[in-house]
Amino acid sequence: MDGIKKDYVFHRDLKKEYPIITHGVGVYLIDENGKKYLDACSGAVAANLGHGIISIGESMAEQAKKAAFVHTMRFETKALHELAETIGKMAPIHLNKVYFTTGGSEANESALKLARQFHRDAGRPQKHIVIGRWQSYHGNTIGSLSAGGDVKRRHAYTPNLLNYAHVYSPYCHRCPYDRQKNDCLSKQNWTCVTDIEKTILELGPENVSAFIAEPIVGSQQGAVPPPPGYFEKVRELCDRYEIVLIIDEVMTGFGRTGTNFATEQIGIEPDIITFGKGVSAGYAPLAGMIVHDRLIDGLIQNSDGKFIHGYTYSGHPVAVAAGLAALEVYEQEMVLENVKKQGPYLVNRLLELKQKHSYISDVRGKGLLIGIELVKDRKHDLLFDPSEKAAERLNGIAIELGAVFYPGSGAIDGTKGEHLIISPPLNVTNTEIDEIVRILDESFTIFKGLLRKDELYEITK
Ligand SMILES: Cc1ncc(COP(=O)(O)O)c(C=O)c1O
């Protein structure tokens, strides 16, 4: 235990010390020493309305005073019905039933199981394999981790993972299939799509249960949107081979990309949308899935109407009260309008920064889910070595200067490729965006100095 602080918390990193946050105001978090941190990534793209919203806290307290816990095997609450209705009405037209969980991993776990039960009940008992995509993240439970393609997170648990299949997603900036975007678009011959069909045929369509994808790849690739038309082709394949299409909107849902769900922008109707994070704006652990009528009809017609699944805290009254109150604030503050205004403003400011710092090779994303790819030298497309931990170090400097970003690595092949996500609360102002960009600019300048020191060290050692 040498060098490790003696306390009782099993920290994310046992060798690190973390500031203690006492409270938050708007886009700022404040620690016990009074230091302010501009929350430029909404925590983990969750605190989408910022901090200290009294009405959400009060709604949670009101609900807690009425009933602490209601087991959804026997009872329900009004708040549960109201929230399900609100979410169902926001979703695509044929997705109407809302199932609640406490986190995004559980939401995806539920979706994978529902797909399987749907096929089994419909007389397709062999269908059980899920196809996911490399460099995608769907959660940390064994099922969701198996479906995801985050190489680093999967590595330690390889023997425990389920035998799911993976294809590459359309990361056109560095196509994993070595194709050129314009060539694909003009010829309408996309390797990233033909590879899905090839994988289905190799596995045997009779064995494939579901395909799962993030509409915009978040934490693992740093906000990479798909090329137009990609998901329409995926939808066609899923229809052709009777595969349940799960769109993971845990990060993108509830206005993050400028529409209620990013699904609206990819032009398809999925069979299941999973959601989390933004639904309660981070005020309570709340997530879930919205399910297409045809899956619900299947459960009713082909079985006794029961989904063989469930969690103690599904639809917890205080969590759903937080969700309801948060969605009201989204409406009142007209966040969709704000995202449509501030998203392009942020992108333009970052493109200015790109001119100044050759570490930025790409600015991409949708709405207020924006990523920048970091390279050592843009002119020569020189990548950082993963051991340099570029994104993490840059974020460390920014935290010192008073802003927090969401760093990531492995976007290209699981190890190489560094990025930073900038995803402030959806009610951010342009003055606050200016502050984010100013701190990022200063961070790059300090970062440059540190890299020079590293290089000098390499030369002299
Ligand atoms: C796209 C996506 N899916 C699933 C998850 C897992 O959610 P949770 O951490 O709430 O289990 C995350 C979390 O970052 C995510 O970004």
The ligand as an SDF file (V2000), in Angstrom:
LIG
                    3D

 16 16  0  0  0  0  0  0  0  0999 V2000
  -22.7790    4.7310  -26.3050 C   0  0  0  0  0  0  0  0  0  0  0  0
  -22.7350    4.2150  -24.9020 C   0  0  0  0  0  0  0  0  0  0  0  0
  -23.3970    3.0870  -24.6010 N   0  0  0  0  0  0  0  0  0  0  0  0
  -23.3960    2.5830  -23.3530 C   0  0  0  0  0  0  0  0  0  0  0  0
  -22.7030    3.1950  -22.3440 C   0  0  0  0  0  0  0  0  0  0  0  0
  -22.6940    2.5990  -20.9580 C   0  0  0  0  0  0  0  0  0  0  0  0
  -23.4620    3.3740  -20.0930 O   0  0  0  0  0  0  0  0  0  0  0  0
  -23.2920    3.2670  -18.5100 P   0  0  0  0  0  0  0  0  0  0  0  0
  -21.9040    3.7240  -18.1970 O   0  0  0  0  0  0  0  0  0  0  0  0
  -24.3570    4.1610  -17.9830 O   0  0  0  0  0  0  0  0  0  0  0  0
  -23.4950    1.8470  -18.1360 O   0  0  0  0  0  0  0  0  0  0  0  0
  -22.0070    4.3790  -22.6050 C   0  0  0  0  0  0  0  0  0  0  0  0
  -21.2370    5.0460  -21.5570 C   0  0  0  0  0  0  0  0  0  0  0  0
  -20.3860    5.8510  -21.7700 O   0  0  0  0  0  0  0  0  0  0  0  0
  -22.0120    4.8970  -23.9310 C   0  0  0  0  0  0  0  0  0  0  0  0
  -21.3580    6.0080  -24.2430 O   0  0  0  0  0  0  0  0  0  0  0  0
  1  2  1  0
  2  3  1  0
  2 15  2  0
  3  4  2  0
  4  5  1  0
  5  6  1  0
  5 12  2  0
  6  7  1  0
  7  8  1  0
  8  9  2  0
  8 10  1  0
  8 11  1  0
 12 13  1  0
 12 15  1  0
 13 14  2  0
 15 16  1  0
M  END
$$$$
